Amino acid sequence: MNTVVLRFGNVYGPGSKHKTSVIAKFIKLALSGATIEIYGDGSQTRDFIYIDDLVEAIYLSAKSPKAVGEIFQIATSNETTVQEMLEQLSRALSLKGIRR
């Protein structure tokens, strides 16, 4: 059996409301009007990847014979601090009329 191993970064996008990832958690808190709390100083980093980009990577790995037997980290290679992510998320929510 031909296989490939894919390890995902922190995935976000439509359909994430059932997840417990940091972005989904922060969005749920903002929508409920609850306080968003960052543990630590917010300098912790994560690599966030949008679901459409992840799906494309899965598709490409499934169709490429060169991927067989390999292990891939599916992420952007861009570290974002939790604080930076919250600031960007707050701006996006604000555009939709949602205050955190």
MIDOSE-1310 file (N, C-alpha, C; in nm, 2 decimals, decimal comma, always signed):
residues 100
mntv	+0,08/-0,12/+0,00/+0,00/+0,00/+0,00/+0,09/+0,12/+0,00; +0,06/+0,22/-0,09/+0,14/+0,34/-0,10/+0,08/+0,44/+0,00; +0,16/+0,50/+0,08/+0,12/+0,60/+0,18/+0,20/+0,72/+0,18; +0,14/+0,83/+0,24/+0,21/+0,95/+0,26/+0,16/+1,00/+0,40
vlrf	+0,25/+1,06/+0,48/+0,21/+1,11/+0,61/+0,21/+1,26/+0,60; +0,09/+1,32/+0,64/+0,08/+1,47/+0,64/+0,05/+1,51/+0,79; +0,13/+1,61/+0,83/+0,11/+1,67/+0,96/+0,06/+1,81/+0,94; -0,05/+1,85/+1,00/-0,11/+1,98/+0,97/-0,07/+2,08/+1,08
gnvy	-0,06/+2,20/+1,03/-0,04/+2,32/+1,12/-0,18/+2,35/+1,18; -0,20/+2,47/+1,24/-0,32/+2,51/+1,30/-0,42/+2,55/+1,19; -0,52/+2,47/+1,16/-0,61/+2,49/+1,05/-0,72/+2,58/+1,10; -0,76/+2,67/+1,01/-0,88/+2,76/+1,04/-0,96/+2,78/+0,91
gpgs	-1,08/+2,82/+0,93/-1,16/+2,86/+0,81/-1,31/+2,81/+0,84; -1,39/+2,82/+0,73/-1,53/+2,77/+0,74/-1,53/+2,63/+0,80; -1,63/+2,60/+0,88/-1,64/+2,47/+0,94/-1,56/+2,45/+1,06; -1,50/+2,55/+1,11/-1,41/+2,54/+1,23/-1,48/+2,55/+1,36
khkt	-1,61/+2,58/+1,36/-1,68/+2,62/+1,48/-1,69/+2,50/+1,58; -1,67/+2,38/+1,54/-1,67/+2,27/+1,63/-1,53/+2,24/+1,69; -1,43/+2,31/+1,64/-1,29/+2,28/+1,68/-1,26/+2,36/+1,81; -1,16/+2,32/+1,88/-1,11/+2,39/+2,00/-0,98/+2,46/+1,98
svia	-0,94/+2,48/+1,85/-0,82/+2,55/+1,83/-0,83/+2,70/+1,87; -0,72/+2,76/+1,88/-0,72/+2,90/+1,94/-0,80/+3,00/+1,86; -0,80/+2,99/+1,73/-0,88/+3,08/+1,65/-1,03/+3,06/+1,67; -1,07/+2,93/+1,66/-1,21/+2,90/+1,68/-1,25/+2,94/+1,82
kfik	-1,17/+2,91/+1,92/-1,20/+2,95/+2,06/-1,22/+3,10/+2,07; -1,13/+3,18/+2,02/-1,14/+3,32/+2,03/-1,26/+3,37/+1,96; -1,30/+3,32/+1,84/-1,42/+3,36/+1,77/-1,54/+3,33/+1,85; -1,55/+3,21/+1,91/-1,66/+3,17/+1,99/-1,68/+3,27/+2,11
lals	-1,57/+3,30/+2,17/-1,57/+3,39/+2,29/-1,62/+3,53/+2,24; -1,57/+3,58/+2,13/-1,61/+3,71/+2,08/-1,75/+3,72/+2,05; -1,80/+3,61/+1,98/-1,95/+3,61/+1,94/-2,04/+3,60/+2,06; -1,99/+3,54/+2,17/-2,07/+3,53/+2,29/-2,06/+3,65/+2,38
gati	-1,97/+3,75/+2,35/-1,94/+3,86/+2,43/-1,85/+3,84/+2,55; -1,79/+3,72/+2,56/-1,71/+3,68/+2,67/-1,57/+3,75/+2,65; -1,50/+3,76/+2,76/-1,36/+3,81/+2,76/-1,27/+3,71/+2,69; -1,18/+3,76/+2,61/-1,08/+3,67/+2,55/-0,95/+3,68/+2,63
eiyg	-0,91/+3,57/+2,68/-0,79/+3,57/+2,76/-0,68/+3,50/+2,70; -0,56/+3,56/+2,69/-0,44/+3,50/+2,64/-0,36/+3,45/+2,76; -0,32/+3,32/+2,76/-0,24/+3,27/+2,86/-0,09/+3,30/+2,83; -0,02/+3,35/+2,93/+0,11/+3,40/+2,91/+0,11/+3,54/+2,86
dgsq	+0,22/+3,57/+2,78/+0,23/+3,71/+2,73/+0,19/+3,73/+2,59; +0,14/+3,62/+2,53/+0,10/+3,63/+2,39/+0,21/+3,61/+2,29; +0,33/+3,59/+2,33/+0,44/+3,58/+2,24/+0,46/+3,43/+2,19; +0,37/+3,34/+2,24/+0,38/+3,20/+2,18/+0,34/+3,21/+2,04
trdf	+0,41/+3,13/+1,96/+0,39/+3,13/+1,81/+0,32/+3,00/+1,77; +0,24/+3,02/+1,66/+0,18/+2,91/+1,59/+0,19/+2,93/+1,44; +0,17/+2,83/+1,37/+0,17/+2,83/+1,22/+0,03/+2,80/+1,18; -0,04/+2,91/+1,13/-0,18/+2,89/+1,09/-0,19/+2,87/+0,94
iyid	-0,28/+2,78/+0,91/-0,30/+2,75/+0,76/-0,45/+2,75/+0,73; -0,49/+2,82/+0,63/-0,63/+2,82/+0,59/-0,68/+2,69/+0,53; -0,80/+2,65/+0,55/-0,85/+2,52/+0,51/-0,83/+2,50/+0,36; -0,86/+2,60/+0,28/-0,84/+2,58/+0,13/-0,70/+2,54/+0,09
dlve	-0,60/+2,60/+0,16/-0,46/+2,57/+0,13/-0,43/+2,43/+0,18; -0,48/+2,39/+0,29/-0,46/+2,25/+0,34/-0,52/+2,15/+0,24; -0,64/+2,17/+0,19/-0,71/+2,08/+0,10/-0,62/+2,07/-0,03; -0,57/+2,18/-0,07/-0,48/+2,18/-0,19/-0,36/+2,09/-0,17
aiyl	-0,30/+2,11/-0,05/-0,18/+2,03/-0,02/-0,21/+1,88/-0,01; -0,33/+1,85/+0,05/-0,37/+1,71/+0,05/-0,39/+1,65/-0,09; -0,46/+1,73/-0,17/-0,48/+1,69/-0,31/-0,35/+1,66/-0,38; -0,26/+1,76/-0,37/-0,13/+1,74/-0,44/-0,05/+1,62/-0,39
saks	-0,05/+1,60/-0,26/+0,02/+1,48/-0,21/-0,04/+1,35/-0,25; -0,17/+1,35/-0,27/-0,24/+1,23/-0,31/-0,21/+1,19/-0,45; -0,19/+1,30/-0,54/-0,18/+1,27/-0,68/-0,03/+1,26/-0,72; +0,07/+1,29/-0,64/+0,21/+1,29/-0,68/+0,27/+1,16/-0,64
pkav	+0,32/+1,09/-0,73/+0,40/+0,96/-0,70/+0,52/+0,99/-0,62; +0,58/+1,11/-0,63/+0,70/+1,14/-0,55/+0,67/+1,16/-0,40; +0,55/+1,17/-0,37/+0,51/+1,19/-0,22/+0,50/+1,05/-0,15; +0,50/+0,94/-0,22/+0,48/+0,81/-0,16/+0,60/+0,78/-0,07
geif	+0,56/+0,75/+0,06/+0,67/+0,71/+0,16/+0,72/+0,83/+0,23; +0,68/+0,95/+0,20/+0,73/+1,08/+0,26/+0,64/+1,12/+0,37; +0,70/+1,22/+0,45/+0,63/+1,28/+0,56/+0,64/+1,43/+0,53; +0,52/+1,50/+0,54/+0,52/+1,64/+0,51/+0,45/+1,72/+0,62
qiat	+0,50/+1,83/+0,66/+0,44/+1,92/+0,75/+0,36/+2,02/+0,67; +0,23/+2,02/+0,68/+0,15/+2,11/+0,59/+0,12/+2,23/+0,67; +0,19/+2,34/+0,64/+0,18/+2,46/+0,72/+0,24/+2,57/+0,63; +0,24/+2,69/+0,68/+0,28/+2,81/+0,59/+0,43/+2,84/+0,62
snet	+0,49/+2,79/+0,72/+0,63/+2,83/+0,76/+0,63/+2,97/+0,81; +0,52/+3,03/+0,84/+0,51/+3,17/+0,89/+0,47/+3,16/+1,04; +0,56/+3,19/+1,13/+0,52/+3,19/+1,27/+0,44/+3,32/+1,30; +0,33/+3,31/+1,37/+0,25/+3,42/+1,41/+0,23/+3,41/+1,56
tvqe	+0,25/+3,52/+1,63/+0,23/+3,51/+1,78/+0,08/+3,51/+1,80; +0,04/+3,46/+1,92/-0,10/+3,45/+1,95/-0,15/+3,60/+1,96; -0,07/+3,69/+2,01/-0,11/+3,83/+2,02/-0,14/+3,89/+1,88; -0,05/+3,86/+1,79/-0,06/+3,91/+1,65/-0,19/+3,86/+1,59
mleq	-0,21/+3,73/+1,61/-0,33/+3,66/+1,56/-0,46/+3,72/+1,62; -0,46/+3,75/+1,75/-0,58/+3,81/+1,81/-0,60/+3,95/+1,75; -0,49/+4,03/+1,73/-0,51/+4,16/+1,67/-0,57/+4,16/+1,53; -0,52/+4,06/+1,45/-0,57/+4,05/+1,32/-0,72/+4,00/+1,32
lsra	-0,75/+3,91/+1,41/-0,88/+3,85/+1,43/-0,98/+3,96/+1,47; -0,93/+4,05/+1,57/-1,01/+4,16/+1,62/-1,05/+4,25/+1,51; -0,95/+4,28/+1,42/-0,98/+4,37/+1,31/-1,08/+4,31/+1,21; -1,07/+4,18/+1,18/-1,16/+4,12/+1,10/-1,30/+4,11/+1,16
lslk	-1,31/+4,08/+1,29/-1,44/+4,08/+1,35/-1,50/+4,22/+1,36; -1,42/+4,32/+1,38/-1,47/+4,45/+1,39/-1,54/+4,49/+1,25; -1,48/+4,45/+1,14/-1,54/+4,48/+1,01/-1,68/+4,42/+1,00; -1,70/+4,31/+1,07/-1,83/+4,25/+1,07/-1,92/+4,30/+1,18
girr	-1,88/+4,41/+1,25/-1,96/+4,46/+1,36/-1,95/+4,39/+1,49; -1,85/+4,30/+1,51/-1,83/+4,23/+1,63/-1,72/+4,28/+1,71; -1,74/+4,32/+1,83/-1,64/+4,38/+1,92/-1,59/+4,27/+2,01; -1,47/+4,27/+2,04/-1,42/+4,17/+2,14/-1,40/+4,23/+2,27
